[in-house]
Amino acid sequence: MLNLLWLFFFVVTVVTATWQALVGGDVESFGRVVQAWFDAAKTSVDISIGLVGVMTLWLGLFKVAEHAGLVAVFGRLLQPLFRRLMPEVPEGHPAFGAITMNISANFLGLDNAATPLGLQAMRELQTLNPEPERATKAQSLFLVINASSVTLIPVSVFLYRAQQGAPDPASVFLPILMATSASTLVGVVAICLMHRIRLFDRVLLAYGAGFALLMAGVISLLTQLPASEMSRMSSATGNGLLVLIISGFLLAGWWRKLAVYEVFVSGAKEGFQTAIGLIPYLLAMLVAIAGLRASGVLELTLDGLRHLFQALGMHTEFVPALTTAFMKSLSGSGARAMMLETMQTYGVDSFPALVSAIIQGSSETTFYVVAVYYGVVGIRRDRGALACGLLADLVGVVTAILAAYWFFPPTP
């Protein structure tokens, strides 16, 4: 899918530039496209190099958290929930350990640890599968949770906002939390209803009530604030939480008598490799998107959407961020490139860029998760996981847009 989409971007760009040159008489069209490609290639390297420092810092801290056993602690807290959601998995089965560790790693933003744990969980669940090419209920539920997983610390979004010069990278924390919570809730409820999993269970209701009370408290607090204070509250909460989490990581490492400095350095080494490893992916997508914008195709598409929403009597300030929304389900690198392109075009703290950042943090890449997690065990029939994952993506995008208008109302 991504191969065809990427090639399609270039074909559309070349066809449009050729039409402008031969029919419209715009002989500069090819020059604009070529210059945009070269500029985007340089930008992709600049972005990746700029990420080295912050990426190194966070991966070092996460390595301390992992070795200190914080992921395992979260896993134990979640086990009762997953025993109810996956009744066909026998109690004590190794799958539960990998599942809870995977969800915990996602919750903490430990992407590097989450994916291997998720693949291991899928393999363990496959040992219980009587139809190897068809997903079990537990596998499809696990996939939806991963595709729409709540992330308490959306580190990657903060990193890119910081790299692009945002004075307060964490100001989008609460809107992202609201969007990713809505995405996960809808995705999980949808797949449970599809599989007729009993939701009115005391344990499930207890977890749900706790989560609902937390979100109700956040929303109740926010509704008492004037619109001008919401952004500051989100920023203060996000930054305060980051300080507490970083301190907690380090104190947990000290309490476990780890060589905290050495563990940090070990994880930090991965930061450089990760940041540099982003260059090919960013370059591929940024160059393709730059060509679309230089040829006028991207702006023409956004103008069409803008006119449509205007005809429906809706606001249109969010329309430029829809490029990120369109790519979100298809490609993580593509959505990231769209977000960065929006930041560079409109400004990192512009309304479209803020919406784009919130959308980026609202969910995972559904098609990628389906392809990788099912592909590793040879499943071909997804049992509703893809449909529920895409529904979760849609809810995440809509919630992200509404939250952006609530926290960052655009000036007329």
C-alpha positions as a printed Julia matrix, in Angstrom:
412×3 Matrix{Float64}:
   0.0     0.0     0.0
   2.7     2.5     1.01
   4.82    1.67   -2.07
   1.91    2.45   -4.39
   0.95    5.58   -2.46
   4.5     6.96   -2.54
   4.84    6.32   -6.27
   1.37    7.86   -6.82
   2.55   11.11   -5.18
   5.39   11.42   -7.7
   3.22   10.51  -10.69
   0.62   13.14   -9.75
   3.35   15.73   -9.21
   5.0    15.1   -12.59
   1.7    14.97  -14.49
   0.52   18.22  -12.9
   3.81   20.03  -13.55
   3.79   18.81  -17.17
   0.21   20.04  -17.66
   1.12   23.44  -16.24
   4.14   23.7   -18.52
   2.6    22.44  -21.79
  -1.0    23.61  -21.45
  -0.83   26.47  -18.98
   2.4    27.92  -20.32
   4.01   27.9   -16.86
   7.56   27.03  -17.86
   8.77   27.43  -14.27
   6.67   24.53  -12.99
   9.43   21.93  -13.37
  11.95   24.21  -11.7
   9.71   24.73   -8.67
   9.2    20.99   -8.27
  12.9    20.14   -8.57
  13.85   22.88   -6.11
  11.19   21.66   -3.68
  12.57   18.12   -3.89
  16.12   19.27   -3.15
  15.01   21.54   -0.3
  12.97   18.73    1.27
  15.94   16.35    1.07
  18.08   18.86    2.96
  15.3    19.49    5.48
  14.92   15.8     6.28
  18.6    15.59    7.26
  18.39   18.79    9.31
  15.38   17.47   11.22
  16.99   14.12   12.0
  20.26   15.69   13.13
  18.3    18.12   15.3
  16.56   15.21   17.0
  19.77   13.49   18.12
  20.04   15.31   21.44
  16.46   14.97   22.67
  16.1    11.44   21.32
  19.28   10.4    23.12
  18.01   11.91   26.37
  14.66   10.11   26.29
  15.93    6.72   25.22
  18.48    6.87   28.02
  15.75    7.65   30.55
  13.48    4.95   29.18
  16.26    2.39   29.45
  16.55    3.24   33.17
  12.77    2.84   33.56
  12.83   -0.51   31.81
  15.68   -1.9    33.92
  14.1    -0.52   37.1
  11.05   -2.72   36.5
   8.51    0.05   36.0
   7.11   -1.66   32.91
   6.6    -4.85   34.91
   4.77   -2.89   37.65
   2.3    -1.5    35.13
   1.9    -4.97   33.71
   0.79   -6.4    37.06
  -1.75   -3.6    37.44
  -3.31   -4.43   34.06
  -3.45   -8.22   34.31
  -6.93   -8.41   35.94
  -8.34   -6.28   33.11
  -7.01   -8.5    30.35
  -8.12  -11.71   32.04
 -11.69  -10.4    31.66
 -11.28   -9.08   28.13
  -9.71  -12.34   26.92
 -11.6   -15.12   28.73
 -10.49  -17.76   26.2
  -6.86  -17.33   27.27
  -6.14  -19.66   30.24
  -5.1   -18.01   33.49
  -1.34  -18.04   33.87
  -0.73  -18.4    30.13
   2.54  -16.71   28.96
   0.51  -14.53   26.59
  -0.78  -12.44   29.5
   2.73  -11.48   30.55
   3.69  -10.3    27.07
   0.35   -8.51   26.58
   0.51   -6.54   29.81
   4.17   -5.68   29.27
   3.4    -4.5    25.72
   0.51   -2.28   26.84
   2.58   -0.92   29.71
   5.46   -0.1    27.38
   3.09    1.72   25.02
   1.59    3.6    27.97
   5.03    4.82   28.99
   6.03    5.66   25.42
   8.63    2.89   25.23
   8.14    2.23   21.49
  11.36    0.24   21.08
  10.3    -2.16   23.82
   6.6    -2.24   22.94
   6.88   -3.7    19.43
   8.98   -6.8    20.28
   6.72   -7.46   23.29
   3.64   -7.1    21.09
   4.99   -9.55   18.52
   5.82  -12.0    21.29
   2.28  -11.65   22.66
   0.82  -12.36   19.22
   2.97  -15.5    18.91
   1.85  -16.71   22.34
  -1.8   -16.11   21.45
  -1.29  -18.0    18.19
  -0.47  -21.14   20.18
  -4.12  -21.1    21.32
  -5.52  -20.52   17.83
  -7.48  -23.51   16.38
  -7.67  -21.76   12.96
  -4.11  -20.51   12.27
  -5.1   -18.23    9.36
  -8.02  -16.6    11.2
  -7.48  -14.3    14.17
  -8.91  -15.3    17.53
 -11.04  -12.85   19.52
  -8.1   -12.23   21.83
  -5.74  -11.5    18.94
  -8.11   -9.06   17.25
  -8.81   -7.29   20.54
  -5.1    -7.05   21.27
  -4.48   -5.61   17.82
  -7.16   -2.91   18.24
  -5.69   -1.93   21.62
  -2.27   -1.53   19.99
  -3.65    0.41   17.02
  -5.39    2.91   19.31
  -3.33    2.6    22.48
  -3.34    5.34   25.09
   0.11    6.87   25.49
   0.6     8.86   28.66
   3.82   10.42   27.39
   3.58   11.32   23.66
   7.32   11.84   23.56
   7.72   11.77   19.79
   5.26   14.64   19.29
   7.01   16.69   21.97
  10.37   15.96   20.34
   9.3    17.12   16.89
   7.63   20.24   18.26
  10.79   21.07   20.19
  12.98   20.45   17.16
  10.8    22.77   15.08
  11.24   25.56   17.62
   8.04   25.4    19.7
   8.6    27.49   22.85
   6.41   25.07   24.84
   6.45   21.59   23.22
   4.25   20.01   25.91
   1.32   22.43   25.47
  -0.53   19.78   23.43
  -0.38   17.21   26.24
  -3.99   17.35   27.47
  -5.58   17.54   23.99
  -3.55   14.49   22.93
  -4.58   12.63   26.09
  -8.25   13.36   25.33
  -7.94   12.3    21.68
  -6.03    9.08   22.33
  -8.38    8.18   25.21
 -11.45    8.61   22.99
  -9.79    6.6    20.21
  -8.94    3.7    22.52
 -12.31    3.67   24.27
 -14.28    3.52   21.02
 -11.98    0.93   19.45
 -12.11   -1.41   22.45
 -15.87   -1.09   22.96
 -16.48   -1.68   19.24
 -14.41   -4.87   19.08
 -15.93   -6.13   22.35
 -19.45   -5.59   21.02
 -18.5    -7.3    17.76
 -17.19  -10.33   19.65
 -19.97  -10.25   22.25
 -17.54   -9.88   25.13
 -19.47   -9.15   28.33
 -18.67   -5.54   29.23
 -20.87   -5.46   32.36
 -18.3    -7.21   34.5
 -17.31   -5.88   37.94
 -13.61   -5.74   37.1
 -14.16   -4.13   33.7
 -16.6    -1.64   35.2
 -14.09   -0.8    37.95
 -11.34   -0.06   35.43
 -13.8     1.86   33.25
 -15.13    3.86   36.19
 -11.62    4.78   37.29
 -10.73    5.97   33.82
 -14.05    7.84   33.46
 -13.55    9.58   36.81
 -10.07   10.66   35.78
 -11.26   12.11   32.48
 -14.34   13.68   34.12
 -12.07   15.37   36.65
  -9.84   16.72   33.9
 -12.78   17.99   31.85
 -14.52   19.45   34.92
 -11.38   21.38   35.8
 -10.97   22.62   32.26
 -14.56   23.83   31.93
 -13.98   26.17   34.87
 -11.11   27.88   33.08
 -11.42   30.65   30.51
 -10.34   29.66   27.01
  -7.19   31.76   27.31
  -6.04   29.67   30.31
  -6.57   26.21   28.83
  -3.37   26.19   26.8
  -1.39   27.28   29.85
  -3.03   24.57   31.99
  -2.19   21.91   29.4
   1.38   23.15   29.28
   1.75   23.23   33.07
   0.25   19.77   33.45
   2.37   18.28   30.69
   5.62   19.81   31.87
   4.88   19.01   35.51
   4.11   15.41   34.63
   7.32   15.14   32.61
   9.36   16.38   35.58
   7.68   13.87   37.89
   8.12   11.0    35.43
  11.79   11.72   34.79
  12.42   12.02   38.52
  10.48    8.79   39.08
  12.53    6.94   36.48
  15.8     7.97   38.08
  14.65    7.38   41.67
  13.33    3.93   40.72
  16.72    3.1    39.21
  18.5     4.29   42.34
  16.09    2.35   44.57
  16.78   -0.82   42.58
  20.5    -0.17   43.05
  21.12    0.14   39.31
  24.22    1.77   37.93
  21.89    4.55   36.74
  24.49    6.5    34.82
  25.74    3.43   32.94
  22.22    2.23   32.12
  21.31    5.73   30.92
  24.35    5.89   28.65
  23.56    2.43   27.27
  20.09    3.57   26.28
  21.3     6.95   25.08
  23.58    5.29   22.52
  20.45    3.98   20.83
  19.15    7.55   20.53
  21.8     8.54   18.01
  21.18    5.45   15.88
  17.4     5.97   16.04
  17.58    9.63   15.01
  19.98    8.95   12.13
  17.92    5.94   11.08
  14.93    8.25   10.5
  16.65   10.06    7.61
  15.67    7.68    4.75
  12.03    7.53    5.83
  11.68   11.26    6.41
  13.5    12.05    3.16
  11.27    9.73    1.11
   8.01   11.19    2.39
   9.05   14.84    2.71
  10.36   14.89   -0.87
   7.12   13.33   -2.17
   4.96   15.79   -0.22
   7.1    18.78   -1.23
   6.53   17.89   -4.87
   2.77   17.78   -4.32
   2.82   21.22   -2.71
   5.16   22.76   -5.33
   2.98   21.46   -8.17
  -0.14   22.91   -6.55
  -1.9    19.55   -6.09
  -1.86   19.63   -2.29
  -3.21   23.18   -2.1
  -5.88   22.38   -4.68
  -7.04   19.38   -2.64
  -7.15   21.4     0.58
  -9.05   24.21   -1.16
 -11.67   21.69   -2.3
 -12.1    20.42    1.25
 -12.21   23.97    2.57
 -15.06   24.87    0.21
 -16.91   21.69    1.17
 -16.74   22.43    4.9
 -17.69   26.07    4.29
 -20.77   24.9     2.39
 -21.69   22.77    5.39
 -21.37   25.8     7.68
 -18.28   24.47    9.48
 -15.02   26.09   10.55
 -12.13   25.5     8.14
  -9.0    26.46   10.1
  -8.23   22.76   10.68
  -8.27   21.76    7.0
  -4.46   21.91    6.42
  -4.03   19.36    9.22
  -6.17   16.82    7.39
  -3.13   15.73    5.38
  -1.8    14.18    8.61
  -5.2    12.6     9.28
  -5.33   11.03    5.81
  -1.9     9.45    6.25
  -2.32    8.4     9.89
  -3.94    5.03    9.24
  -1.66    4.23    6.29
   1.85    5.15    7.34
   3.5     6.32   10.53
   6.41    7.88    8.64
   3.99    9.45    6.17
   1.86   10.99    8.91
   4.98   12.25   10.67
   6.19   13.83    7.45
   2.79   15.47    6.9
   2.89   16.86   10.45
   6.38   18.28    9.94
   5.42   19.74    6.57
   2.43   21.46    8.17
   4.64   22.86   10.94
   7.15   24.21    8.43
   4.51   25.69    6.13
   2.25   27.34    8.71
   4.48   27.64   11.8
   4.98   25.2    14.66
   2.43   26.92   16.92
  -0.08   27.76   14.19
  -3.55   26.28   14.57
  -3.12   23.77   11.69
   0.2    22.61   13.15
  -1.32   22.18   16.62
  -4.2    20.13   15.19
  -1.73   18.05   13.2
   0.37   17.35   16.31
  -2.7    16.29   18.3
  -3.84   13.98   15.48
  -0.35   12.47   15.33
  -0.54   11.59   19.02
  -4.1    10.27   18.94
  -3.45    6.7    17.73
  -1.02    4.33   16.06
  -0.84    3.4    12.36
  -3.65    0.86   11.93
  -2.62   -0.68    8.58
   0.98   -1.03    9.76
  -0.07   -2.69   13.02
  -2.38   -5.09   11.19
   0.31   -5.98    8.63
   3.11   -6.53   11.15
   1.25   -8.16   14.03
  -0.82  -10.49   11.88
   1.96  -11.06    9.38
   4.35  -12.4    12.01
   1.99  -15.34   12.72
   0.51  -15.78    9.24
  -3.04  -14.58    9.91
  -5.03  -13.59    6.82
  -8.55  -13.05    8.24
  -8.6   -10.2    10.73
 -11.97  -10.82   12.43
 -13.05   -7.17   12.48
  -9.84   -5.7    13.89
  -9.13   -3.51   10.87
 -12.63   -2.0    10.81
 -12.58   -1.26   14.56
  -9.06    0.16   14.29
 -10.12    2.53   11.49
 -13.19    3.57   13.51
 -10.87    4.35   16.42
  -8.66    6.42   14.07
 -11.67    8.43   12.89
 -12.81    9.13   16.45
  -9.27   10.15   17.38
  -9.09   12.63   14.5
 -12.5    14.18   15.26
 -11.67   14.46   18.97
  -8.28   15.98   18.13
  -9.92   18.7    16.03
 -12.53   19.47   18.69
  -9.9    19.52   21.45
  -7.74   21.9    19.43
 -10.63   24.35   19.06
 -11.24   24.06   22.81
  -7.64   24.54   23.94
  -6.28   26.75   21.16
  -9.21   28.72   19.69
  -7.94   30.35   16.47
  -8.07   34.13   16.32
 -10.49   35.52   13.7
